[in-house]
């Protein structure tokens, strides 16, 4: 593919809405995934710390 200018590149031959929209959605989904993974990691580490501090009980 050969684009003569930046405007032509950004227009993507008339499909800019689909091309750039898919890139934006993909980046947003990946960013949300990273945030959720970090939150879950933090929660699991805090839970592991709490369970490690509790004495073992034998039934």
Backbone as XML, in Angstrom:
<?xml version="1.0"?>
<chain id="A" units="angstrom">
  <residue number="1" name="UNK">
    <atom name="N" x="0.842" y="-1.168" z="0.000"/>
    <atom name="CA" x="0.000" y="0.000" z="0.000"/>
    <atom name="C" x="0.892" y="1.237" z="0.000"/>
  </residue>
  <residue number="2" name="UNK">
    <atom name="N" x="0.453" y="2.203" z="-0.744"/>
    <atom name="CA" x="1.231" y="3.426" z="-0.878"/>
    <atom name="C" x="0.326" y="4.622" z="-0.631"/>
  </residue>
  <residue number="3" name="UNK">
    <atom name="N" x="0.647" y="5.368" z="0.404"/>
    <atom name="CA" x="-0.126" y="6.566" z="0.713"/>
    <atom name="C" x="0.725" y="7.776" z="0.388"/>
  </residue>
  <residue number="4" name="UNK">
    <atom name="N" x="0.082" y="8.786" z="-0.216"/>
    <atom name="CA" x="0.804" y="9.984" z="-0.610"/>
    <atom name="C" x="0.969" y="10.983" z="0.515"/>
  </residue>
  <residue number="5" name="UNK">
    <atom name="N" x="0.113" y="10.889" z="1.523"/>
    <atom name="CA" x="0.195" y="11.852" z="2.621"/>
    <atom name="C" x="-0.329" y="11.208" z="3.904"/>
  </residue>
  <residue number="6" name="UNK">
    <atom name="N" x="-0.136" y="11.897" z="4.992"/>
    <atom name="CA" x="-0.610" y="11.415" z="6.286"/>
    <atom name="C" x="-2.130" y="11.350" z="6.300"/>
  </residue>
  <residue number="7" name="UNK">
    <atom name="N" x="-2.787" y="12.311" z="5.665"/>
    <atom name="CA" x="-4.249" y="12.298" z="5.601"/>
    <atom name="C" x="-4.769" y="11.048" z="4.895"/>
  </residue>
  <residue number="8" name="UNK">
    <atom name="N" x="-4.119" y="10.652" z="3.834"/>
    <atom name="CA" x="-4.543" y="9.449" z="3.121"/>
    <atom name="C" x="-4.308" y="8.200" z="3.976"/>
  </residue>
  <residue number="9" name="UNK">
    <atom name="N" x="-3.207" y="8.207" z="4.698"/>
    <atom name="CA" x="-2.934" y="7.076" z="5.584"/>
    <atom name="C" x="-4.002" y="6.981" z="6.669"/>
  </residue>
  <residue number="10" name="UNK">
    <atom name="N" x="-4.326" y="8.099" z="7.298"/>
    <atom name="CA" x="-5.303" y="8.096" z="8.378"/>
    <atom name="C" x="-6.705" y="7.767" z="7.874"/>
  </residue>
  <residue number="11" name="UNK">
    <atom name="N" x="-7.004" y="8.094" z="6.619"/>
    <atom name="CA" x="-8.315" y="7.792" z="6.036"/>
    <atom name="C" x="-8.454" y="6.310" z="5.706"/>
  </residue>
  <residue number="12" name="UNK">
    <atom name="N" x="-7.354" y="5.597" z="5.532"/>
    <atom name="CA" x="-7.334" y="4.161" z="5.265"/>
    <atom name="C" x="-8.251" y="3.776" z="4.102"/>
  </residue>
  <residue number="13" name="UNK">
    <atom name="N" x="-8.218" y="4.558" z="3.059"/>
    <atom name="CA" x="-8.995" y="4.228" z="1.874"/>
    <atom name="C" x="-10.500" y="4.239" z="2.095"/>
  </residue>
  <residue number="14" name="UNK">
    <atom name="N" x="-10.962" y="5.043" z="3.027"/>
    <atom name="CA" x="-12.386" y="5.127" z="3.318"/>
    <atom name="C" x="-12.847" y="4.219" z="4.437"/>
  </residue>
  <residue number="15" name="UNK">
    <atom name="N" x="-11.961" y="3.422" z="4.976"/>
    <atom name="CA" x="-12.320" y="2.482" z="6.046"/>
    <atom name="C" x="-11.747" y="2.896" z="7.402"/>
  </residue>
  <residue number="16" name="UNK">
    <atom name="N" x="-11.439" y="4.164" z="7.559"/>
    <atom name="CA" x="-10.792" y="4.643" z="8.778"/>
    <atom name="C" x="-11.628" y="4.369" z="10.019"/>
  </residue>
  <residue number="17" name="UNK">
    <atom name="N" x="-12.937" y="4.531" z="9.926"/>
    <atom name="CA" x="-13.795" y="4.318" z="11.088"/>
    <atom name="C" x="-13.653" y="2.892" z="11.602"/>
  </residue>
  <residue number="18" name="UNK">
    <atom name="N" x="-13.635" y="1.929" z="10.690"/>
    <atom name="CA" x="-13.531" y="0.525" z="11.098"/>
    <atom name="C" x="-12.127" y="0.176" z="11.568"/>
  </residue>
  <residue number="19" name="UNK">
    <atom name="N" x="-11.132" y="0.645" z="10.840"/>
    <atom name="CA" x="-9.748" y="0.303" z="11.184"/>
    <atom name="C" x="-9.355" y="0.922" z="12.514"/>
  </residue>
  <residue number="20" name="UNK">
    <atom name="N" x="-9.487" y="2.240" z="12.642"/>
    <atom name="CA" x="-9.059" y="2.900" z="13.866"/>
    <atom name="C" x="-9.989" y="2.561" z="15.029"/>
  </residue>
  <residue number="21" name="UNK">
    <atom name="N" x="-11.264" y="2.353" z="14.725"/>
    <atom name="CA" x="-12.193" y="1.943" z="15.787"/>
    <atom name="C" x="-11.813" y="0.598" z="16.384"/>
  </residue>
  <residue number="22" name="UNK">
    <atom name="N" x="-11.406" y="-0.332" z="15.525"/>
    <atom name="CA" x="-10.997" y="-1.643" z="16.040"/>
    <atom name="C" x="-9.718" y="-1.543" z="16.858"/>
  </residue>
  <residue number="23" name="UNK">
    <atom name="N" x="-8.799" y="-0.691" z="16.451"/>
    <atom name="CA" x="-7.584" y="-0.491" z="17.246"/>
    <atom name="C" x="-7.924" y="0.106" z="18.611"/>
  </residue>
  <residue number="24" name="UNK">
    <atom name="N" x="-8.806" y="1.081" z="18.635"/>
    <atom name="CA" x="-9.167" y="1.726" z="19.901"/>
    <atom name="C" x="-9.862" y="0.738" z="20.829"/>
  </residue>
  <residue number="25" name="UNK">
    <atom name="N" x="-10.798" y="-0.041" z="20.298"/>
    <atom name="CA" x="-11.497" y="-1.029" z="21.120"/>
    <atom name="C" x="-10.505" y="-2.066" z="21.658"/>
  </residue>
  <residue number="26" name="UNK">
    <atom name="N" x="-9.587" y="-2.509" z="20.839"/>
    <atom name="CA" x="-8.600" y="-3.504" z="21.273"/>
    <atom name="C" x="-7.721" y="-2.968" z="22.389"/>
  </residue>
  <residue number="27" name="UNK">
    <atom name="N" x="-7.251" y="-1.749" z="22.245"/>
    <atom name="CA" x="-6.400" y="-1.144" z="23.278"/>
    <atom name="C" x="-7.184" y="-0.961" z="24.575"/>
  </residue>
  <residue number="28" name="UNK">
    <atom name="N" x="-8.438" y="-0.528" z="24.471"/>
    <atom name="CA" x="-9.252" y="-0.355" z="25.679"/>
    <atom name="C" x="-9.493" y="-1.689" z="26.389"/>
  </residue>
  <residue number="29" name="UNK">
    <atom name="N" x="-9.794" y="-2.728" z="25.636"/>
    <atom name="CA" x="-10.028" y="-4.042" z="26.236"/>
    <atom name="C" x="-8.757" y="-4.543" z="26.927"/>
  </residue>
  <residue number="30" name="UNK">
    <atom name="N" x="-7.615" y="-4.373" z="26.290"/>
    <atom name="CA" x="-6.361" y="-4.806" z="26.905"/>
    <atom name="C" x="-6.056" y="-3.995" z="28.167"/>
  </residue>
  <residue number="31" name="UNK">
    <atom name="N" x="-6.336" y="-2.706" z="28.145"/>
    <atom name="CA" x="-6.096" y="-1.863" z="29.322"/>
    <atom name="C" x="-7.002" y="-2.286" z="30.478"/>
  </residue>
  <residue number="32" name="UNK">
    <atom name="N" x="-8.272" y="-2.548" z="30.188"/>
    <atom name="CA" x="-9.198" y="-3.006" z="31.230"/>
    <atom name="C" x="-8.734" y="-4.350" z="31.789"/>
  </residue>
  <residue number="33" name="UNK">
    <atom name="N" x="-8.268" y="-5.223" z="30.933"/>
    <atom name="CA" x="-7.775" y="-6.537" z="31.382"/>
    <atom name="C" x="-6.591" y="-6.374" z="32.346"/>
  </residue>
  <residue number="34" name="UNK">
    <atom name="N" x="-5.675" y="-5.488" z="32.034"/>
    <atom name="CA" x="-4.517" y="-5.257" z="32.907"/>
    <atom name="C" x="-4.977" y="-4.708" z="34.256"/>
  </residue>
  <residue number="35" name="UNK">
    <atom name="N" x="-5.901" y="-3.759" z="34.243"/>
    <atom name="CA" x="-6.403" y="-3.184" z="35.496"/>
    <atom name="C" x="-7.087" y="-4.258" z="36.338"/>
  </residue>
  <residue number="36" name="UNK">
    <atom name="N" x="-7.925" y="-5.079" z="35.715"/>
    <atom name="CA" x="-8.617" y="-6.129" z="36.462"/>
    <atom name="C" x="-7.650" y="-7.173" z="37.004"/>
  </residue>
  <residue number="37" name="UNK">
    <atom name="N" x="-6.634" y="-7.519" z="36.231"/>
    <atom name="CA" x="-5.638" y="-8.480" z="36.717"/>
    <atom name="C" x="-4.855" y="-7.932" z="37.903"/>
  </residue>
  <residue number="38" name="UNK">
    <atom name="N" x="-4.479" y="-6.673" z="37.834"/>
    <atom name="CA" x="-3.755" y="-6.068" z="38.968"/>
    <atom name="C" x="-4.628" y="-6.026" z="40.209"/>
  </residue>
  <residue number="39" name="UNK">
    <atom name="N" x="-5.910" y="-5.681" z="40.032"/>
    <atom name="CA" x="-6.824" y="-5.624" z="41.175"/>
    <atom name="C" x="-6.989" y="-7.014" z="41.794"/>
  </residue>
  <residue number="40" name="UNK">
    <atom name="N" x="-7.157" y="-8.024" z="40.954"/>
    <atom name="CA" x="-7.308" y="-9.384" z="41.472"/>
    <atom name="C" x="-6.036" y="-9.859" z="42.163"/>
  </residue>
  <residue number="41" name="UNK">
    <atom name="N" x="-4.890" y="-9.527" z="41.593"/>
    <atom name="CA" x="-3.616" y="-9.900" z="42.205"/>
    <atom name="C" x="-3.488" y="-9.282" z="43.596"/>
  </residue>
  <residue number="42" name="UNK">
    <atom name="N" x="-3.826" y="-8.000" z="43.697"/>
    <atom name="CA" x="-3.765" y="-7.305" z="44.983"/>
    <atom name="C" x="-4.708" y="-7.952" z="45.999"/>
  </residue>
  <residue number="43" name="UNK">
    <atom name="N" x="-5.924" y="-8.288" z="45.550"/>
    <atom name="CA" x="-6.900" y="-8.906" z="46.439"/>
    <atom name="C" x="-6.424" y="-10.273" z="46.916"/>
  </residue>
  <residue number="44" name="UNK">
    <atom name="N" x="-5.886" y="-11.068" z="46.016"/>
    <atom name="CA" x="-5.395" y="-12.399" z="46.399"/>
    <atom name="C" x="-4.203" y="-12.317" z="47.338"/>
  </residue>
  <residue number="45" name="UNK">
    <atom name="N" x="-3.309" y="-11.353" z="47.090"/>
    <atom name="CA" x="-2.163" y="-11.198" z="47.993"/>
    <atom name="C" x="-2.612" y="-10.771" z="49.374"/>
  </residue>
  <residue number="46" name="UNK">
    <atom name="N" x="-3.587" y="-9.865" z="49.445"/>
    <atom name="CA" x="-4.094" y="-9.420" z="50.745"/>
    <atom name="C" x="-4.781" y="-10.577" z="51.462"/>
  </residue>
  <residue number="47" name="UNK">
    <atom name="N" x="-5.534" y="-11.379" z="50.736"/>
    <atom name="CA" x="-6.196" y="-12.537" z="51.337"/>
    <atom name="C" x="-5.203" y="-13.573" z="51.817"/>
  </residue>
  <residue number="48" name="UNK">
    <atom name="N" x="-4.135" y="-13.772" z="51.078"/>
    <atom name="CA" x="-3.104" y="-14.732" z="51.482"/>
    <atom name="C" x="-2.390" y="-14.234" z="52.724"/>
  </residue>
  <residue number="49" name="UNK">
    <atom name="N" x="-2.184" y="-12.951" z="52.836"/>
    <atom name="CA" x="-1.533" y="-12.386" z="54.018"/>
    <atom name="C" x="-2.398" y="-12.530" z="55.253"/>
  </residue>
  <residue number="50" name="UNK">
    <atom name="N" x="-3.705" y="-12.333" z="55.085"/>
    <atom name="CA" x="-4.612" y="-12.468" z="56.208"/>
    <atom name="C" x="-4.696" y="-13.923" z="56.672"/>
  </residue>
  <residue number="51" name="UNK">
    <atom name="N" x="-4.756" y="-14.852" z="55.734"/>
    <atom name="CA" x="-4.867" y="-16.264" z="56.119"/>
    <atom name="C" x="-3.560" y="-16.764" z="56.747"/>
  </residue>
  <residue number="52" name="UNK">
    <atom name="N" x="-2.445" y="-16.216" z="56.365"/>
    <atom name="CA" x="-1.158" y="-16.614" z="56.934"/>
    <atom name="C" x="-1.028" y="-16.121" z="58.378"/>
  </residue>
  <residue number="53" name="UNK">
    <atom name="N" x="-1.704" y="-15.033" z="58.704"/>
    <atom name="CA" x="-1.597" y="-14.474" z="60.056"/>
    <atom name="C" x="-2.537" y="-15.167" z="61.034"/>
  </residue>
  <residue number="54" name="UNK">
    <atom name="N" x="-3.564" y="-15.852" z="60.566"/>
    <atom name="CA" x="-4.508" y="-16.523" z="61.441"/>
    <atom name="C" x="-3.911" y="-17.851" z="61.924"/>
  </residue>
  <residue number="55" name="UNK">
    <atom name="N" x="-4.109" y="-18.161" z="63.201"/>
    <atom name="CA" x="-3.574" y="-19.432" z="63.715"/>
    <atom name="C" x="-4.364" y="-20.602" z="63.132"/>
  </residue>
  <residue number="56" name="UNK">
    <atom name="N" x="-3.690" y="-21.721" z="62.974"/>
    <atom name="CA" x="-4.327" y="-22.928" z="62.475"/>
    <atom name="C" x="-5.196" y="-23.524" z="63.557"/>
  </residue>
  <residue number="57" name="UNK">
    <atom name="N" x="-6.383" y="-23.950" z="63.200"/>
    <atom name="CA" x="-7.260" y="-24.599" z="64.159"/>
    <atom name="C" x="-7.455" y="-26.047" z="63.732"/>
  </residue>
  <residue number="58" name="UNK">
    <atom name="N" x="-7.399" y="-26.936" z="64.695"/>
    <atom name="CA" x="-7.557" y="-28.358" z="64.407"/>
    <atom name="C" x="-8.938" y="-28.771" z="64.906"/>
  </residue>
  <residue number="59" name="UNK">
    <atom name="N" x="-9.713" y="-29.358" z="64.034"/>
    <atom name="CA" x="-11.075" y="-29.750" z="64.407"/>
    <atom name="C" x="-11.124" y="-31.158" z="64.926"/>
  </residue>
</chain>
